[in-house]
Amino acid sequence: MEDIRLTGVRKTYGKEVAVENMDLLVEPGDFLTILGPSGCGKTTTLRLIAGLEEPDRGEIHLADRLVFSREQGVLVPPENRNLGLIFQSYALWPHMTVKRNITLGLEHARLSREHIERKLQQALKKVQLEELRDRYPSELSGGQQQRVAVARLIAMEPTILLMDEPLSNLDAMLRVDMRGELRRLHKDLEATTVYVTHDQVEALTLSDTVVVMDKAVVQQQASPYDIYHRPASLFVAEFVGNPRINRLDGTVRGGNGETRVDFGDYSVPVEADLDVRNGSVVATLRPEAIQLSKTEKEGWLKVRIDAVQPTGSETVIKTSSDRLKLTVLQPGFFQMATNDPLWLHFERESLNFFDCETGKNLAA
Amino acid sequence: MLRATLAFAYYKLKTRPEYFLSGFFLVVLSFLVLTPLVEIIRDALTYQSYDLAYRPEAVEGAFTTFHLERVFTGRLSKALFVKPMVNSLLVGVGVTVLGVVIGSILAFLLVRTDIAFRPFFGALAVVPYMMPSWVMALAWLVLFKNDRIGGAEGMLTYFFDIQPPDWISYGLVPIVICLALHYYAFAFLLMSGALMTVDSELEEAGAVAGMARWQRMVRITMPLLLPALGSAVVLTFIRSLGTFGTPALLGLPVRFFTLSTQIFNSLNARNSGDGFVLALVLVVMAAAFIYANTRILGVRKSFVTLTGKGFRQRPIALGVWRWPLTALVGLFIASSIFLPMILLLWESLVFTPGDYSFSNMTTYFWIGSGGDIDLASGEEGVLTNDRFLSALWNSIRLGVLAAGVNGLLGLLVGYAIVRTRGTTISKSLESISFAPYIFPSIALGAIYIGMFSTSYGPIPALYGTFFLLVMITVVKNLPFTSRTGIAAMHQIDKSLEEAARAQGIGWMKRMSKIIVPLSTSGIMAGMMLTFITAMRELSLIILLVTPSTQVLAGLIFGYNDQDQTQHAAAATLILVLIVIAVNILVRRSFGAASLMGLRQT
């Protein structure tokens, strides 16, 4: 198993910076997802690792092998990086049968015909497409095409797997199935995997590690749990999670031997050493971390219901008080009338505090 | 550090062949396109050996404005430059106006109205463009030749005993008419393409907004057609400026010179300097015209109203005018395609020139054994004639070779341009592969004579070789083939090649197994287009052919010059048949759109 290491990598297109000063370590055998909005540099990062683009500066190592360095005059082309690459468009060669699509890359490796045939069989078996070996890509469904692309990879036995939004062309049902298959592929090949997506659900469900990127810069690299619960910045907090995280502007007030953050209608006790600038702070709160009561409770925040959106297994309730707007997520199917009162409560532990100017997590 | 930089550059070139290709083609094409231009500018501004007859004291190679003075200010200027220039402009403007009007009206009738036999007329309307441009001129002579110059007179004299006046037989009027009947095809193709993409809904939206019918035409349809109209005007004007055959056939007998025939004349009279200056005038005129057009129209690209989804087009009902207009279009098509063919066939069967009676018919000029020195200088009929057969062979060879080279070049240049897109080198390569477009054919021929008549650097003198003909044909067709190549490459998603790279497949194998198979149809269409152009081209190569490299078009021109009109007619018919046969083949295999390579200009 190989690790992938990027040090001080920068890539520009003309005046536009696509990747800025990136240090990235992908542990051997890790399934790492790069998550971010479109144009954040995630695909460029993948293409740099693949060797399809060259950085302006910095170094790239695959395992202990230096594959790119302008300073040292090293450039290993993608052909020699032993990669597996899966594209959004599958990139099957339309004028070749499934069989040819899979074996073309094997031919150059001076393998015997029997060996190639065996590898072909294995790969087709793995994706359950044995009967379709003589079909052309245009005669296959989207899911089958995707599986051919996977089979093509399996046959090459790459040590590094790179996937660029491989599921975004599939419909919702297939997407869930394919997610499982890609994860299994990663496990079978024992390949270090970099997966690029803008879909946070894919990122959270598939990965061992998530890297969130924005504006050419890595915002956070952490486990899915930490990305979700301990976002390093406001951007990460707001980008990850559906429905969108609640954002509250607060003021820190001392006195009576305890420090509290005051959100206007509601305040929470916090530790005294919270490092705030000018007494102002931004807090985030996951919608599912809010407790809810239909009857009045002492010390709870009274709000009225603005909208109720049941999705079946859970219900999104939009509420507001005089100063705050809060989205609440409750399991189950709720039906409530708008403008009815509701009482909410949340704990300090559910809150993350951010510097109101830099957007950095104060706990970090 | 330097070593690392060099090592990196080496690896990069090795792993990115597209950069290597771009650089390589940039150098080669600069040499083939730009150096000749520099060379003739130099030749035009220095004394040449042949000038010593006029200026015995001159030093060969020394700087001089001698040629410029001769052409622009000297005693001969009026004959050398002013008159041909005026004539060229008259021809250019006349052909452009007439051709674009005919083409646009035809396009409108066939695309937007309910005129009868639309598909049939549509297929036939482009046939004149497939034929060599001077076919019409030959046919014109069969009909209207008068006693002004030697040889027999035409049909009009034979059947009605009328001597057509000179201005009908020769000169400006017939040249404009004959060329317009050929070049209207540009306007027709471009305008019908544009008309097809104008959604009726856009006009209907105008109707809903309360516009009257003429307002919708003027305010909505016309502006959308403007870019196509602009391209048609530019294309027609430049082509008619550079054309040689028709002005030569119909102008030279009455000493009506255009710039193109004057260039031919000067080079033939060994006053090459004058010819080069005139060729430069043509290039500057063409470039200025393209520039002006680009400025006026803003962008060269046409407005895109093509959204990819289908839209309705309701044909305009012509009412009582339907059948009269159908008849008119039919008549036009008959007289621009079938009449010339019939006239040429008839001419080729006439024994004593000028006698068009049935009793005077013969197959002698097709299959006769020759030998009679009083009969067409003893020349055999075309099908038994070595001179003809060798010219035919040369033409086909030229067509096939040029097509092959162009196909490969189009593919590789297209690949290099598309894969390095966004870099300076890509832009330069695209511009330079488009540059031959601004050289009128005759001027390019003159430029190549100037450059390759003696050895140039490591390259031996190429004048008189078949290779030079292939080279110039390839260069002249480069703008079209490289465009086909670029279009073909755009069809192939980048990821198809990247997937192959990741699979460890090297460049040669990627090209042969993926890129080439996927771009075959586009490249083949470009090759066929080159073949057809090469077969019928006269203006480009008339200055470069020698007896041993003679091609069909040049031979026909020679026959006509010797007043062997039957041979000329028979040979022309064979040439036209081959060209049309190949055209039909291309349309069958690759669709009609493939022949409209010019739509992208």
Interface residues (C-beta under 8 A of the other chain):
Chain A: Y13 G14 A50 G51 L52 E54 R70 E71 Q72 G73 V74 L75 P77 P78 E79 N80 R81 N82 L83 G84 L85 F87 Q88 S89 A91 L92 W93 P94 H95 L104 G105 H108 A109 A149 R152 M156 L162
Chain B: M1 R3 A4 T5 L6 A7 F8 Y10 Y11 K12 K14 T15 G422 D493 S495 L496 E498 A499 A500 R501 A502 Q503 G504 I505 G506 K509 K513 I514 P517 L518
